Amino acid sequence: MLLINIAIALVLTVVGNHNTFASNMIFSNCIGFSISCCNYLLCNQRLEISWQWRTPIAIICGVPAGFKLAHFFGEPDVMLFLWRNPESEWRWLASALLVSSAAAVFFILFYHSVAYKHALEIAKREQAEARQAETLAQLAMLQAQIEPHFLFNTLANVHSLITRDAALAQTMLEHLNQYLRASLSRTRQSQTSLADEIDLVRALLAISQIRLGDRLRYQITIAEGLQHAQLPPLLLQPLVENALEHGIEPAVNGGEISITAQLSDEGASKQLLRLRVSDTGQGLQIGNSDGVGLANVRARLQSLYGDEGRLALYPNAPHGVIAELSLPYRVRDDSPLERASA
């Protein structure tokens, strides 16, 4: 508005309306800001005046008010002068028309700009809410596909043990009961901690070791301070299941599963959490697909982290497979570390 008023004062001075630039500045600013105030008052929602009518009304009311305001700052009373000198009315009306027209153009453009930005913000917010709802629904569906996978396998194992070793089947059921107690309170959450995920994986490996006996060995190594790292639920478990099903079980002598977690600095204060599940089992087989578990892990990583989340599979020399998860390192909101930093 100030720039518009300065431009109007310059134009009035150049065309020669017998006023100084300072006087034209006072007139243009008083009229411009009077129109602005009138427009602001007319924007009251209770009045329900559309912008097509609001701008002309603001100009009609703002121009005389601006002349009176300029008189308050020491300029001649234009309204009184026009009343007493009707022969000079055309010159002042031309000046007022110039000011009013410029102000009208300004208000119309300003209103359209504000209205467009407001509509754009609403559209962006609605689009973001729709995208978030779609992502949450997709993640819920993917998680729902993963959860029964372990349960079905375990129940099938218990069924096969009942006739062969009832005591061992009872022990496996006790481990399953502990697993369910630990998992049901967390698997429906949007986030969990690495420590919680490791507890579930330990229960999974304990159950699998009952079935596989000496053919399965495992070790878990977590770097110091990563226990409270934030993870989506059931992100690590499918990797362990895949190592068991496609690596250890088909191998004649079984093998070992190693789970590690460490931080990787990517520069610019960016850190990645790297979770690695390696096995010394049968290794990658030509034509093997990822299956439901790994495909869902990739889909969840893409939905949650975009290009920053990645799952990579590669050989583990001399035999076996390494599955590596990479995702942004974040501390869970309710962790002691997060509360301490807050």
C-alpha positions in Angstrom: 0.0 0.0 0.0 2.8 2.4 0.8 4.5 1.8 -2.5 1.2 2.3 -4.3 0.7 5.6 -2.5 4.2 6.8 -3.3 3.6 6.0 -7.0 0.4 7.9 -7.0 2.1 10.9 -5.4 4.8 10.9 -8.0 2.2 10.7 -10.8 0.2 13.6 -9.4 3.4 15.7 -9.0 4.5 15.0 -12.6 1.1 15.8 -14.2 1.3 19.1 -12.3 -1.7 19.4 -10.0 -0.1 22.5 -8.4 0.8 20.6 -5.2 4.2 19.7 -3.9 5.4 16.1 -3.7 5.1 16.2 0.1 1.5 17.4 -0.1 0.6 14.8 -2.7 2.2 12.2 -0.4 -0.1 13.2 2.4 -3.2 13.1 0.2 -2.3 9.8 -1.4 -1.5 8.0 1.8 -4.5 9.4 3.7 -6.9 8.4 0.9 -5.2 5.0 0.3 -5.2 4.0 4.0 -8.7 5.3 4.5 -9.9 3.0 1.7 -7.9 0.2 3.3 -9.6 0.8 6.6 -13.0 0.9 5.1 -12.4 -2.3 3.2 -11.2 -4.0 6.4 -14.3 -2.9 8.3 -16.5 -4.1 5.5 -14.8 -7.6 5.6 -16.8 -8.4 8.8 -18.5 -11.7 8.1 -21.7 -10.4 9.8 -22.2 -7.8 7.0 -22.0 -10.6 4.3 -20.8 -8.1 1.6 -19.2 -9.7 -1.4 -15.8 -8.4 -2.6 -17.4 -7.1 -5.8 -19.5 -4.6 -3.8 -17.0 -4.1 -0.9 -14.3 -2.5 -3.0 -16.6 0.3 -4.6 -18.2 1.0 -1.2 -14.7 1.3 0.4 -13.6 3.7 -2.4 -16.8 5.9 -2.1 -16.4 6.1 1.7 -12.6 6.2 1.8 -11.9 9.0 -0.6 -13.9 11.7 1.3 -12.5 10.3 4.6 -9.0 10.5 3.2 -9.4 14.2 2.2 -10.7 15.0 5.7 -7.7 13.0 7.2 -5.3 15.0 5.1 -6.9 18.2 6.4 -6.2 16.9 9.9 -2.5 16.7 9.0 -2.4 20.3 7.8 -3.5 20.1 4.2 -6.3 22.2 2.7 -9.9 21.0 3.3 -10.6 19.6 -0.2 -14.2 18.7 0.5 -14.9 22.2 1.8 -13.0 23.7 -1.2 -15.1 21.7 -3.7 -18.2 22.8 -2.0 -17.3 26.5 -2.2 -15.6 26.3 -5.6 -17.6 24.0 -7.9 -15.7 25.4 -11.0 -12.5 23.7 -9.7 -14.3 20.5 -9.0 -13.1 18.7 -12.1 -9.4 19.0 -11.2 -9.9 17.5 -7.8 -12.2 14.9 -9.1 -9.6 13.9 -11.6 -7.0 13.5 -8.8 -9.5 11.6 -6.7 -10.4 9.4 -9.6 -6.8 8.6 -10.2 -6.2 7.7 -6.6 -9.4 5.8 -6.4 -8.8 3.8 -9.6 -5.3 2.9 -8.5 -6.5 1.9 -5.0 -9.4 -0.2 -6.6 -6.9 -2.1 -8.8 -4.7 -2.7 -5.8 -7.5 -4.0 -3.6 -8.9 -6.2 -6.4 -5.5 -7.8 -7.0 -4.8 -8.0 -3.3 -8.1 -9.7 -2.6 -7.6 -12.2 -5.4 -4.1 -12.9 -4.1 -5.3 -13.5 -0.5 -8.3 -15.6 -1.7 -6.1 -17.7 -4.0 -3.6 -18.3 -1.2 -6.3 -19.2 1.2 -7.9 -21.6 -1.2 -4.5 -23.1 -2.1 -3.7 -23.7 1.6 -7.1 -25.4 2.1 -6.5 -27.6 -0.9 -3.0 -28.5 0.3 -4.3 -29.3 3.8 -7.1 -31.5 2.5 -4.7 -33.2 0.1 -2.2 -33.8 3.0 -5.0 -35.2 5.2 -6.3 -37.5 2.5 -2.7 -38.7 1.8 -2.1 -39.3 5.5 -5.4 -41.2 5.8 -4.5 -43.3 2.8 -1.0 -44.0 4.2 -2.4 -45.0 7.6 -4.9 -47.3 6.0 -2.2 -48.9 3.8 0.1 -49.3 6.8 -2.6 -50.9 8.8 -3.4 -53.3 6.0 0.3 -54.2 5.6 0.8 -54.7 9.3 -2.3 -56.8 9.5 -0.9 -59.1 6.8 2.4 -59.5 8.7 1.0 -60.2 12.2 -0.8 -63.5 11.5 2.2 -64.9 9.6 4.2 -65.7 12.8 1.2 -67.0 14.6 0.2 -69.4 11.9 3.7 -70.8 11.7 4.0 -71.3 15.5 0.6 -72.9 15.8 1.5 -75.3 13.0 4.7 -76.2 14.9 2.8 -76.7 18.1 0.4 -79.0 16.3 3.2 -81.1 14.9 4.9 -81.4 18.3 1.8 -82.4 20.2 2.0 -86.0 19.0 5.8 -86.3 19.2 6.7 -84.4 22.3 3.8 -83.0 24.4 6.2 -81.4 27.0 8.1 -79.5 24.3 4.8 -78.4 22.7 3.7 -77.1 26.1 7.0 -75.2 26.4 6.5 -73.7 23.0 2.9 -72.6 23.9 4.3 -70.9 27.0 6.8 -69.0 24.9 4.0 -68.1 22.5 1.9 -66.9 25.4 4.8 -64.6 26.5 5.2 -63.4 23.0 1.5 -62.5 22.7 1.4 -60.7 26.0 4.4 -58.6 25.0 3.3 -57.9 21.4 -0.5 -57.3 21.6 -0.1 -54.0 23.5 2.4 -52.7 21.0 1.6 -54.0 17.5 -1.3 -51.7 17.1 0.8 -48.7 17.9 2.2 -46.4 15.2 5.7 -46.7 16.7 7.7 -48.9 19.0 11.3 -49.0 20.2 14.2 -51.1 19.1 14.3 -52.7 22.5 10.6 -53.8 22.3 11.2 -55.1 18.8 14.2 -57.1 20.0 12.1 -58.6 22.8 9.7 -59.9 20.2 12.5 -61.3 18.0 14.0 -63.0 21.0 10.7 -64.8 21.7 10.5 -65.7 18.0 14.0 -67.2 18.1 13.4 -69.0 21.4 10.3 -70.7 19.8 12.2 -71.5 16.6 15.1 -73.0 18.6 12.8 -75.4 20.4 11.7 -76.7 17.0 15.2 -76.7 15.3 17.3 -77.6 18.3 21.1 -77.4 17.7 20.5 -76.5 14.1 19.8 -72.9 15.1 22.2 -70.6 16.9 21.7 -66.9 17.2 23.3 -63.8 18.7 22.0 -60.2 19.1 24.3 -57.2 19.3 22.8 -53.7 19.8 25.1 -50.6 19.9 25.0 -48.7 23.1 22.2 -46.1 23.3 20.1 -47.5 20.5 17.6 -49.3 22.7 15.2 -46.3 22.5 15.5 -45.9 18.7 12.0 -45.5 17.1 10.8 -48.2 14.8 7.5 -49.1 13.2 6.1 -52.3 14.8 7.0 -55.6 13.2 9.6 -54.3 10.9 12.5 -56.5 12.1 10.5 -59.7 12.6 9.8 -60.5 8.9 13.6 -60.4 8.3 14.2 -62.9 11.0 11.4 -65.1 9.8 12.8 -64.9 6.3 16.3 -66.0 7.5 14.7 -68.9 9.4 12.4 -70.1 6.6 14.7 -69.6 3.6 18.2 -69.9 5.2 18.4 -72.0 8.3 15.6 -74.6 7.8 16.6 -75.7 4.3 20.3 -76.0 5.3 21.3 -79.6 6.3 23.4 -78.4 9.2 21.3 -75.4 10.0 23.2 -72.2 10.8 23.5 -69.1 12.8 21.4 -65.9 12.8 23.1 -62.6 13.8 21.2 -59.4 14.5 23.1 -56.1 14.8 22.0 -52.5 15.1 24.3 -49.5 14.7 24.3 -45.8 13.6 25.7 -44.6 10.3 26.6 -40.9 9.8 25.4 -39.6 6.4 26.7 -36.0 6.9 24.8 -32.8 7.4 23.8 -33.9 10.9 21.9 -36.8 9.3 22.1 -40.3 10.9 20.7 -43.6 9.7 19.8 -46.5 11.8 21.1 -49.7 10.2 19.6 -53.0 11.3 21.2 -56.1 9.9 19.9 -59.7 10.0 22.5 -62.1 8.6 22.4 -65.9 8.5 24.8 -68.6 7.5 22.1 -70.8 6.0 21.4 -71.9 2.4 21.9 -68.5 0.8 20.2 -66.7 -2.0 18.4 -68.9 -4.5 17.7 -68.0 -8.1 14.0 -67.4 -8.7 13.2 -66.8 -5.0 10.8 -63.9 -4.5 10.7 -61.7 -1.5 7.4 -63.1 -0.3 4.7 -61.3 1.6 6.9 -60.4 4.6 9.8 -58.7 2.8 7.4 -57.1 0.2 5.4 -55.6 3.1 8.6 -54.3 4.8 9.6 -52.5 1.6 6.1 -51.1 1.2 6.0 -49.8 4.7 9.5 -48.3 4.4 8.4 -46.5 1.3 5.2 -45.2 2.9 6.9 -44.0 6.1 10.2 -42.8 4.9 10.2 -42.5 1.2 13.6 -42.8 -0.4 15.3 -42.6 3.1 14.0 -46.1 4.0 15.6 -49.0 2.3 15.8 -52.8 2.5 18.8 -54.5 0.8 19.5 -58.2 0.4 23.0 -59.5 -0.5 25.1 -62.7 -0.1 26.8 -63.4 3.2 30.2 -65.0 2.3 30.9 -67.8 2.3 27.2 -68.7 2.5 24.0 -67.2 3.7 22.2 -63.9 3.3 22.4 -60.5 4.8 19.2 -58.4 5.0 19.9 -54.8 5.9 17.4 -52.2 6.9 18.3 -48.5 6.7 16.0 -45.8 8.0 16.3 -42.3 9.6 17.4 -42.5 13.2 14.8 -41.1 15.6 14.3 -41.5 19.3 10.9 -42.6 20.5 8.8 -39.8 21.9 8.2 -41.3 25.3 11.8 -42.6 25.8 14.0 -41.4 28.7 16.4 -39.9 26.2 13.7 -37.9 24.6 12.3 -36.7 28.0 15.8 -35.8 29.1 16.5 -33.7 26.0 13.2 -32.0 26.4 
